[in-house]
Amino acid sequence: MPSDGPAGAGKSTVTRAVRPAGWGLLYLDTGAMYRAVTWWVQRHGVDPADPEAVALLLGDLDLRLEGGLGAEQRVWIKGHEVTAAIRHPDLTAAVSAVAAHAAVREALTGQQQAMGERGGLVAEGRDIGTAVFPDADFEGVS
């Protein structure tokens, strides 16, 4: 599968550079979304490597992002504000296992595309241009 760039390629740096705080755009940090799902998996004591058990937790996902870049981004999953919790080292170690499941990628890609349909965002993520928004438009602001 094509990729928009490996870890450390500068995706975050570029995203921050193109989103001036005055534009009022949502910062779509897909990594925070995968971290929030991983937090949800851990909260339920589910093995992050078990695709069926993880998939069962994805119903009515209700994952929200607010702000970011110009102000601290806040992250909620199922009504739980998890902004700080999703950066814990124990959680970080499990994100790759959770993100590897097709059901997780499908659920989050759908949410990301829905956010994109509403417009007004700058998106950051490994497969943003190739898998999530392959036909994205850019409208300049003057």
C-alpha positions as semicolon CSV with decimal commas, in nm:
position;residue;x (nm);y (nm);z (nm)
1;M;0,000;0,000;0,000
2;P;0,133;0,348;-0,081
3;S;0,227;0,571;0,208
4;D;0,234;0,945;0,257
5;G;0,557;0,913;0,449
6;P;0,718;0,715;0,726
7;A;0,753;0,821;1,087
8;G;0,991;1,114;1,115
9;A;0,933;1,234;0,757
10;G;0,809;1,576;0,870
11;K;0,431;1,535;0,837
12;S;0,366;1,710;1,170
13;T;0,604;1,993;1,091
14;V;0,441;2,059;0,755
15;T;0,090;2,039;0,902
16;R;0,177;2,297;1,165
17;A;0,336;2,523;0,904
18;V;0,027;2,533;0,680
19;R;-0,231;2,589;0,952
20;P;-0,213;2,946;1,078
21;A;-0,410;2,983;1,401
22;G;-0,628;3,256;1,246
23;W;-0,781;3,029;0,982
24;G;-1,001;2,848;1,236
25;L;-0,937;2,505;1,092
26;L;-0,971;2,178;1,282
27;Y;-0,645;1,989;1,320
28;L;-0,722;1,629;1,226
29;D;-0,449;1,432;1,403
30;T;-0,517;1,073;1,300
31;G;-0,249;0,950;1,538
32;A;-0,451;1,087;1,830
33;M;-0,751;0,896;1,701
34;Y;-0,560;0,567;1,693
35;R;-0,425;0,641;2,040
36;A;-0,778;0,705;2,170
37;V;-0,899;0,370;2,035
38;T;-0,598;0,204;2,198
39;W;-0,691;0,370;2,528
40;W;-1,045;0,231;2,486
41;V;-0,904;-0,118;2,419
42;Q;-0,682;-0,100;2,728
43;R;-0,965;0,036;2,943
44;H;-1,165;-0,276;2,859
45;G;-0,873;-0,512;2,927
46;V;-0,878;-0,642;2,570
47;D;-0,565;-0,790;2,412
48;P;-0,455;-0,530;2,150
49;A;-0,343;-0,816;1,922
50;D;-0,691;-0,980;1,917
51;P;-0,869;-0,845;1,606
52;E;-1,212;-0,986;1,695
53;A;-1,210;-0,853;2,051
54;V;-1,089;-0,511;1,936
55;A;-1,354;-0,498;1,661
56;L;-1,628;-0,558;1,918
57;L;-1,530;-0,233;2,093
58;L;-1,575;-0,019;1,780
59;G;-1,956;-0,002;1,773
60;D;-2,089;0,354;1,810
61;L;-1,731;0,476;1,839
62;D;-1,807;0,844;1,920
63;L;-1,455;0,985;1,894
64;R;-1,415;1,365;1,895
65;L;-1,126;1,603;1,838
66;E;-1,134;1,974;1,921
67;G;-0,879;2,245;1,855
68;G;-0,513;2,177;1,804
69;L;-0,205;2,352;1,672
70;G;-0,328;2,701;1,764
71;A;-0,442;2,566;2,099
72;E;-0,407;2,231;2,270
73;Q;-0,604;1,964;2,091
74;R;-0,849;1,781;2,314
75;V;-0,956;1,423;2,248
76;W;-1,266;1,237;2,368
77;I;-1,380;0,879;2,317
78;K;-1,724;0,764;2,429
79;G;-1,755;1,071;2,653
80;H;-1,414;1,026;2,820
81;E;-1,167;1,312;2,777
82;V;-0,837;1,130;2,709
83;T;-0,605;1,407;2,589
84;A;-0,330;1,338;2,844
85;A;-0,392;0,965;2,885
86;I;-0,327;0,886;2,518
87;R;0,034;1,005;2,549
88;H;0,127;0,760;2,826
89;P;0,423;0,531;2,735
90;D;0,229;0,213;2,818
91;L;-0,037;0,314;2,569
92;T;0,217;0,417;2,305
93;A;0,361;0,065;2,308
94;A;0,022;-0,083;2,211
95;V;-0,089;0,161;1,938
96;S;0,075;-0,027;1,650
97;A;-0,098;-0,353;1,741
98;V;-0,440;-0,186;1,756
99;A;-0,385;0,020;1,440
100;A;-0,289;-0,293;1,244
101;H;-0,646;-0,428;1,255
102;A;-0,852;-0,371;0,940
103;A;-1,166;-0,300;1,147
104;V;-0,989;-0,019;1,333
105;R;-0,851;0,136;1,014
106;E;-1,191;0,112;0,847
107;A;-1,375;0,269;1,140
108;L;-1,129;0,556;1,178
109;T;-1,096;0,619;0,805
110;G;-1,475;0,653;0,789
111;Q;-1,474;0,905;1,073
112;Q;-1,188;1,099;0,916
113;Q;-1,366;1,112;0,580
114;A;-1,683;1,235;0,751
115;M;-1,481;1,514;0,913
116;G;-1,334;1,598;0,573
117;E;-1,681;1,617;0,417
118;R;-1,766;1,894;0,664
119;G;-1,451;2,078;0,548
120;G;-1,237;2,325;0,735
121;L;-0,955;2,100;0,846
122;V;-0,588;2,031;0,808
123;A;-0,522;1,659;0,828
124;E;-0,210;1,480;0,941
125;G;-0,147;1,110;0,914
126;R;0,058;0,848;0,740
127;D;-0,201;0,769;0,469
128;I;-0,399;1,093;0,456
129;G;-0,335;1,170;0,089
130;T;-0,335;0,814;-0,041
131;A;-0,608;0,634;0,155
132;V;-0,820;0,882;0,352
133;F;-0,848;1,183;0,119
134;P;-0,709;1,076;-0,219
135;D;-0,923;1,336;-0,400
136;A;-0,883;1,621;-0,152
137;D;-0,921;1,976;-0,270
138;F;-0,716;2,268;-0,150
139;E;-0,868;2,610;-0,141
140;G;-0,622;2,884;-0,069
141;V;-0,702;3,163;0,173
142;S;-0,583;3,512;0,089
